[in-house]
């Protein structure tokens, strides 16, 4: 046994011999005296006293522990996220580019200026006023921008303003010629406007950058009619092309410029004049409605075609407009003596006449009408006289006072 081991053995024995009893005889008296005293509240204990079994660690002056840095980073990140959430919440909600939306302000032209009217209150305001001749306003699909045509000598410019009337861009290059008002079509993302023009019988489609005004001519030969962006993302543009005796629907790819005919829309040449006119997409972009020449009282019929398969559904109306939700079409029906408006489902079925539309058609014609953003009514902007509202479910024709000066384009808002 070493000296160290002998010392440890002797100390252990000494402690065992000299230690007193584990519980003193007066322990019961102590418990009796203290049993009526309450325990100290926790707040009176010094919180920073270090437990005796935790060793002291040296710290470096001016350097925060790593965990403190991590906590500060996390807190800073949470503050950034919270600020971002507040900013997002403060931004106005925008409607989806396709499908039903809430009804907003109505834009119209009067005496060469652009005005707005609130259908809910009848309140009017001048949006773009001045010596220029401005007309044909068209809201973007999200309702934040408005495009219109401004006369410039023998041609025209496409002008884009925000909802306050501040000019955002003016189309550059040569002035546009013979702009088709129905051929002004906003892309789903609001960055591009397709404009159909015609000069000396030759159709052209320009793509105008809404931010810079830079125009680009599409390398296609449209047959004098408007083009339609395909839902939901606008990667394709549908237009009418082909020969005068053999027009058809075509899809132009915005990604690679490829052009493909829509199956079922190409017929054998008839040797005469054929009519084919686009009506609109269903909201999911799977089907497209159009009308074409047919041996009917109107001389045309409406077809809804699956653009991938060519499968068609023929409807008993012509010159129609498809609803925002893509489920119904309003168009013209005839018995040979009189014409009236009716509404039919895109999947086929009876066309329900609109009450009072016979008198309306005789007064204003059938060319200028469409659906309100929420699909609750059909509105018309006749060339002469006030705009009207038609009930798609068969109610009477309404001539609202706010539409006395016309209605060119209805703003879409978030529901």
C-alpha positions as CSV (number, residue, x, y, z in Angstrom):
1,X,0.0,0.0,0.0
2,X,1.4,3.4,-0.9
3,X,1.6,6.3,1.4
4,X,-1.3,8.1,-0.5
5,X,-3.5,5.1,-0.2
6,X,-2.8,4.7,3.5
7,X,-3.6,8.3,4.2
8,X,-7.0,8.0,2.3
9,X,-7.8,4.9,4.4
10,X,-7.0,6.5,7.7
11,X,-9.0,9.7,6.9
12,X,-12.1,7.6,6.0
13,X,-11.9,5.7,9.2
14,X,-11.5,8.8,11.2
15,X,-14.6,10.5,9.6
16,X,-16.6,7.3,10.3
17,X,-15.6,7.2,14.0
18,X,-16.1,10.9,14.7
19,X,-19.2,11.7,12.8
20,X,-22.3,12.2,14.9
21,X,-25.8,10.7,14.4
22,X,-27.4,11.4,11.0
23,X,-30.5,12.9,12.6
24,X,-30.0,15.0,15.8
25,X,-32.2,14.4,18.8
26,X,-33.6,17.9,18.6
27,X,-34.8,17.5,15.0
28,X,-38.4,17.1,16.1
29,X,-38.3,20.3,18.1
30,X,-37.0,22.2,15.0
31,X,-39.8,20.9,12.8
32,X,-42.4,21.8,15.4
33,X,-41.1,25.3,15.6
34,X,-40.9,26.0,11.9
35,X,-44.0,24.2,10.6
36,X,-46.1,27.3,10.9
37,X,-43.7,29.6,8.9
38,X,-44.5,30.1,5.2
39,X,-41.9,29.4,2.5
40,X,-40.2,32.5,1.0
41,X,-41.7,33.7,-2.2
42,X,-39.7,32.8,-5.3
43,X,-39.1,36.4,-6.3
44,X,-37.0,37.0,-3.1
45,X,-34.4,34.5,-4.3
46,X,-31.5,36.0,-6.2
47,X,-31.9,34.6,-9.7
48,X,-28.4,34.9,-10.9
49,X,-26.7,32.9,-8.2
50,X,-24.8,30.1,-9.9
51,X,-25.4,26.6,-8.7
52,X,-22.4,25.2,-6.9
53,X,-22.1,22.2,-9.1
54,X,-21.8,24.4,-12.3
55,X,-18.2,25.4,-12.9
56,X,-17.4,29.0,-13.7
57,X,-16.5,29.7,-17.3
58,X,-14.4,32.6,-18.4
59,X,-16.0,35.1,-20.8
60,X,-14.4,37.3,-23.4
61,X,-15.2,41.0,-22.9
62,X,-17.2,42.5,-25.8
63,X,-18.1,39.1,-27.5
64,X,-21.7,37.9,-27.2
65,X,-22.2,34.1,-26.7
66,X,-23.1,32.3,-29.9
67,X,-26.6,31.5,-28.7
68,X,-27.3,35.2,-28.2
69,X,-26.2,35.9,-31.8
70,X,-28.5,33.1,-33.0
71,X,-31.4,34.5,-31.0
72,X,-30.8,38.0,-32.4
73,X,-30.7,36.7,-36.0
74,X,-34.0,34.8,-35.5
75,X,-35.7,37.8,-34.0
76,X,-34.5,40.0,-36.9
77,X,-35.8,37.5,-39.4
78,X,-39.2,37.4,-37.7
79,X,-39.3,41.2,-37.7
80,X,-38.5,41.2,-41.5
81,X,-41.2,38.6,-42.1
82,X,-43.7,40.6,-40.0
83,X,-42.9,43.8,-41.9
84,X,-43.4,41.9,-45.2
85,X,-46.7,40.5,-44.1
86,X,-47.9,44.0,-43.1
87,X,-46.8,45.4,-46.5
88,X,-48.5,42.6,-48.4
89,X,-51.7,43.1,-46.4
90,X,-51.6,46.8,-47.2
91,X,-51.5,46.1,-51.0
92,X,-54.8,46.1,-52.9
93,X,-56.1,42.6,-53.8
94,X,-56.2,41.9,-57.5
95,X,-58.6,39.6,-59.4
96,X,-57.4,36.6,-61.4
97,X,-57.0,37.4,-65.1
98,X,-59.7,34.9,-66.1
99,X,-62.9,33.9,-64.5
100,X,-65.6,36.0,-62.7
101,X,-64.6,39.2,-60.8
102,X,-66.3,41.9,-58.9
103,X,-67.7,44.9,-60.9
104,X,-65.5,48.0,-60.8
105,X,-65.6,51.3,-62.6
106,X,-66.8,51.7,-66.2
107,X,-64.5,53.6,-68.6
108,X,-66.0,55.4,-71.6
109,X,-65.1,58.0,-74.2
110,X,-66.9,61.3,-74.7
111,X,-65.9,64.2,-76.9
112,X,-62.4,62.8,-77.4
113,X,-61.7,62.4,-73.6
114,X,-61.7,59.4,-71.3
115,X,-64.1,59.3,-68.3
116,X,-64.9,56.9,-65.5
117,X,-68.2,56.3,-63.8
118,X,-69.0,54.3,-60.7
119,X,-72.2,52.2,-61.5
120,X,-72.9,51.8,-57.7
121,X,-73.1,55.6,-57.1
122,X,-73.3,57.2,-60.5
123,X,-70.3,59.4,-59.6
124,X,-68.3,60.5,-62.7
125,X,-64.7,61.7,-63.1
126,X,-62.5,62.7,-66.0
127,X,-59.5,60.4,-66.3
128,X,-57.7,61.8,-69.4
129,X,-58.7,65.2,-70.6
130,X,-57.0,67.4,-73.2
131,X,-56.9,68.5,-76.8
132,X,-56.0,65.0,-78.1
133,X,-58.7,62.8,-79.5
134,X,-58.8,59.7,-77.2
135,X,-61.1,56.8,-77.5
136,X,-61.7,53.1,-77.1
137,X,-60.6,52.6,-73.5
138,X,-59.8,49.0,-72.4
139,X,-59.1,48.0,-68.8
140,X,-56.3,45.5,-68.1
141,X,-57.5,42.1,-66.7
142,X,-56.4,43.0,-63.2
143,X,-58.1,46.4,-63.3
144,X,-54.9,48.5,-62.6
145,X,-54.2,49.9,-66.0
146,X,-56.2,51.3,-68.9
147,X,-55.2,51.4,-72.5
148,X,-56.8,53.6,-75.1
149,X,-56.3,54.8,-78.7
150,X,-55.1,58.3,-79.3
151,X,-55.4,59.9,-82.8
152,X,-52.2,61.2,-84.3
153,X,-52.4,62.5,-87.8
154,X,-53.3,59.7,-90.2
155,X,-52.5,57.1,-87.6
156,X,-53.0,56.3,-83.9
157,X,-51.0,55.6,-80.8
158,X,-51.8,53.2,-78.0
159,X,-51.6,55.0,-74.6
160,X,-51.5,53.3,-71.2
161,X,-52.4,55.1,-68.0
162,X,-52.9,54.0,-64.4
163,X,-56.2,54.3,-62.5
164,X,-55.3,57.9,-61.6
165,X,-54.8,58.9,-65.3
166,X,-51.0,59.0,-65.1
167,X,-49.4,58.1,-68.4
168,X,-47.3,54.9,-68.2
169,X,-46.4,54.4,-71.8
170,X,-47.1,55.5,-75.4
171,X,-46.6,53.1,-78.3
172,X,-43.5,54.0,-80.4
173,X,-42.5,53.4,-84.0
174,X,-44.8,54.3,-86.8
175,X,-48.4,55.2,-85.9
176,X,-50.9,52.4,-85.9
177,X,-53.4,52.3,-88.7
178,X,-57.1,51.4,-88.5
179,X,-57.0,49.9,-85.0
180,X,-59.8,47.5,-84.3
181,X,-61.4,48.5,-81.0
182,X,-62.4,44.9,-80.3
183,X,-58.9,43.9,-81.2
184,X,-57.2,45.5,-78.1
185,X,-56.5,42.6,-75.8
186,X,-54.5,42.6,-72.6
187,X,-52.2,39.7,-71.8
188,X,-53.0,37.8,-68.5
189,X,-49.9,39.3,-66.7
190,X,-50.7,42.9,-67.8
191,X,-47.3,43.4,-69.5
192,X,-48.4,43.2,-73.2
193,X,-51.3,44.4,-75.3
194,X,-52.2,42.6,-78.5
195,X,-53.5,45.2,-81.0
196,X,-55.1,44.2,-84.3
197,X,-54.8,46.7,-87.1
198,X,-55.6,46.6,-90.8
199,X,-54.3,48.6,-93.8
200,X,-55.5,48.2,-97.4
201,X,-57.1,44.8,-96.5
202,X,-54.0,43.4,-94.8
203,X,-54.3,42.5,-91.2
204,X,-51.5,42.9,-88.7
205,X,-51.2,42.1,-85.0
206,X,-48.8,44.2,-82.9
207,X,-47.7,43.3,-79.4
208,X,-47.2,46.5,-77.5
209,X,-45.1,46.5,-74.3
210,X,-47.3,48.2,-71.7
211,X,-44.3,49.5,-69.7
212,X,-42.2,50.9,-72.6
213,X,-44.6,51.3,-75.5
214,X,-42.3,49.2,-77.7
215,X,-44.3,47.6,-80.5
216,X,-43.5,44.2,-82.1
217,X,-45.2,42.9,-85.2
218,X,-46.1,39.2,-85.0
219,X,-44.9,37.1,-87.9
220,X,-48.4,35.9,-88.8
221,X,-51.0,36.8,-91.3
222,X,-54.3,37.3,-89.4
223,X,-57.5,37.5,-91.4
224,X,-58.7,40.9,-90.2
225,X,-60.1,39.9,-86.8
226,X,-59.1,40.2,-83.1
227,X,-56.8,37.7,-81.3
228,X,-57.4,36.1,-77.9
229,X,-54.8,35.2,-75.2
230,X,-55.2,31.6,-74.0
231,X,-56.0,31.1,-70.3
232,X,-54.6,30.7,-67.8
233,X,-51.1,32.0,-68.6
234,X,-51.3,33.5,-72.1
235,X,-48.5,31.4,-73.6
236,X,-50.5,31.1,-76.8
237,X,-52.5,33.6,-78.9
238,X,-55.5,32.5,-80.9
239,X,-56.2,34.2,-84.2
240,X,-58.0,33.7,-87.5
241,X,-55.8,33.0,-90.4
242,X,-55.8,31.2,-93.7
243,X,-57.3,32.1,-97.1
244,X,-60.4,34.2,-97.5
245,X,-62.3,31.1,-98.8
246,X,-60.7,28.9,-96.2
247,X,-60.2,30.7,-92.9
248,X,-59.4,28.8,-89.7
249,X,-58.4,29.2,-86.1
250,X,-54.7,29.1,-85.4
251,X,-52.6,29.1,-82.2
252,X,-49.4,31.2,-82.1
253,X,-46.9,30.1,-79.4
254,X,-45.3,33.0,-77.5
255,X,-42.4,30.8,-76.5
256,X,-41.1,29.5,-79.8
257,X,-43.2,31.2,-82.5
258,X,-44.8,27.9,-83.6
259,X,-48.1,28.2,-85.4
260,X,-50.7,25.3,-85.3
261,X,-54.2,25.1,-86.7
262,X,-57.0,24.2,-84.3
263,X,-58.4,20.8,-85.3
264,X,-61.8,20.9,-86.8
265,X,-61.8,24.5,-87.8
266,X,-60.2,24.0,-91.2
267,X,-62.8,23.3,-94.0
268,X,-62.5,22.7,-97.6
269,X,-62.5,25.8,-99.7
270,X,-66.1,26.7,-100.7
271,X,-65.1,29.0,-103.6
272,X,-67.1,31.8,-101.9
273,X,-66.8,34.1,-98.9
274,X,-66.7,32.3,-95.6
275,X,-67.2,33.9,-92.2
276,X,-65.4,32.7,-89.1
277,X,-65.1,34.9,-86.0
278,X,-63.7,34.2,-82.5
279,X,-66.0,34.6,-79.5
280,X,-63.8,33.6,-76.5
281,X,-62.1,31.0,-74.3
282,X,-63.6,28.9,-71.6
283,X,-62.0,29.9,-68.3
284,X,-59.7,26.8,-68.2
285,X,-58.4,27.4,-71.7
286,X,-59.5,24.0,-73.0
287,X,-62.2,25.1,-75.4
288,X,-62.8,28.1,-77.7
289,X,-66.1,29.4,-79.1
290,X,-66.5,30.9,-82.5
291,X,-69.1,31.3,-85.2
292,X,-68.9,30.4,-88.9
293,X,-70.9,30.4,-92.1
294,X,-73.9,28.1,-92.0
295,X,-77.3,27.8,-93.9
296,X,-79.4,29.3,-91.0
297,X,-81.6,32.3,-90.7
298,X,-78.6,34.3,-89.5
299,X,-76.2,32.8,-92.0
300,X,-73.9,31.7,-89.2
301,X,-73.8,29.2,-86.4
302,X,-71.8,29.0,-83.2
303,X,-69.4,26.2,-82.3
304,X,-67.5,25.4,-79.2
305,X,-64.3,23.4,-80.1
306,X,-61.8,21.5,-78.0
307,X,-58.6,23.0,-79.2
308,X,-56.6,19.7,-78.6
309,X,-59.0,17.2,-80.1
310,X,-61.2,19.2,-82.4
311,X,-64.4,17.9,-80.8
312,X,-67.2,20.4,-81.3
313,X,-70.6,21.4,-79.9
314,X,-72.9,23.4,-82.1
315,X,-75.2,26.0,-80.5
316,X,-78.3,27.6,-81.9
317,X,-77.1,31.3,-81.9
318,X,-74.6,33.5,-83.6
319,X,-72.3,36.5,-83.0
320,X,-72.0,35.5,-79.4
321,X,-69.9,36.4,-76.3
322,X,-68.8,33.9,-73.8
323,X,-69.3,34.5,-70.1
324,X,-66.3,35.1,-67.7
325,X,-66.8,31.7,-66.1
326,X,-66.9,30.1,-69.5
327,X,-70.2,28.3,-68.9
328,X,-72.6,30.4,-71.1
329,X,-72.7,32.3,-74.3
330,X,-75.0,35.2,-75.2
331,X,-75.7,35.6,-78.8
332,X,-78.2,36.4,-81.5
333,X,-81.1,34.1,-82.5
334,X,-83.6,34.6,-85.4
335,X,-86.7,33.2,-86.9
336,X,-86.1,34.9,-90.2
337,X,-88.4,37.8,-89.5
338,X,-87.1,39.0,-86.1
339,X,-83.8,38.8,-84.2
340,X,-83.4,38.6,-80.4
341,X,-80.7,37.8,-77.9
342,X,-80.6,34.5,-76.0
343,X,-78.2,32.7,-73.6
344,X,-77.1,29.1,-74.1
345,X,-74.8,26.8,-72.1
346,X,-71.5,26.1,-73.8
347,X,-72.1,22.3,-73.4
348,X,-75.2,22.6,-75.6
349,X,-78.9,23.0,-74.9
350,X,-81.8,25.4,-75.4
351,X,-81.0,29.0,-75.9
352,X,-83.1,31.0,-73.4
353,X,-84.4,34.3,-74.9
354,X,-83.7,37.5,-73.0
355,X,-86.9,39.5,-72.2
356,X,-87.3,42.7,-74.3
357,X,-84.2,41.9,-76.4
358,X,-86.2,42.1,-79.7
359,X,-86.8,45.8,-79.2
360,X,-83.2,46.2,-78.0
361,X,-81.7,44.6,-81.1
362,X,-83.9,46.6,-83.4
363,X,-82.8,49.8,-81.6
364,X,-79.0,49.2,-81.1
365,X,-78.0,46.3,-83.2
366,X,-76.1,43.2,-81.9
367,X,-72.4,43.8,-82.4
368,X,-71.4,45.5,-79.2
369,X,-72.2,43.6,-76.0
370,X,-70.5,41.5,-73.4
371,X,-70.8,40.3,-69.8
372,X,-70.2,42.3,-66.7
373,X,-67.2,41.0,-64.7
374,X,-69.4,39.1,-62.2
375,X,-71.5,37.6,-65.0
376,X,-74.7,39.0,-63.4
377,X,-75.7,41.0,-66.5
378,X,-75.0,41.6,-70.1
379,X,-74.1,45.1,-71.1
380,X,-74.1,46.8,-74.5
381,X,-72.2,49.8,-75.8
382,X,-74.1,50.8,-78.9
383,X,-72.7,53.3,-81.3
384,X,-75.6,55.6,-80.7
385,X,-77.5,56.1,-77.5
386,X,-77.0,55.1,-73.9
387,X,-75.6,51.7,-72.8
388,X,-78.0,49.1,-71.5
389,X,-78.0,46.2,-69.1
390,X,-79.7,42.9,-70.0
391,X,-80.6,40.1,-67.5
392,X,-79.1,36.8,-68.7
393,X,-81.9,34.9,-66.8
394,X,-84.7,36.6,-68.8
395,X,-85.4,39.8,-66.9
396,X,-86.3,43.1,-68.5
397,X,-83.9,45.4,-70.3
398,X,-82.5,48.1,-67.9
399,X,-81.4,51.6,-69.1
400,X,-79.3,52.8,-66.1
401,X,-78.8,56.6,-65.8
402,X,-75.1,56.2,-65.1
403,X,-74.7,54.7,-68.6
404,X,-76.3,57.6,-70.4
405,X,-72.9,58.6,-71.9
406,X,-72.0,55.0,-72.9
407,X,-69.8,52.2,-71.6
408,X,-66.7,50.9,-73.3
409,X,-64.9,48.8,-70.7
410,X,-65.8,47.5,-67.3
411,X,-63.1,47.3,-64.7
412,X,-62.4,43.9,-62.9
413,X,-61.9,43.9,-59.2
414,X,-61.1,41.2,-56.6
415,X,-64.2,39.5,-55.3
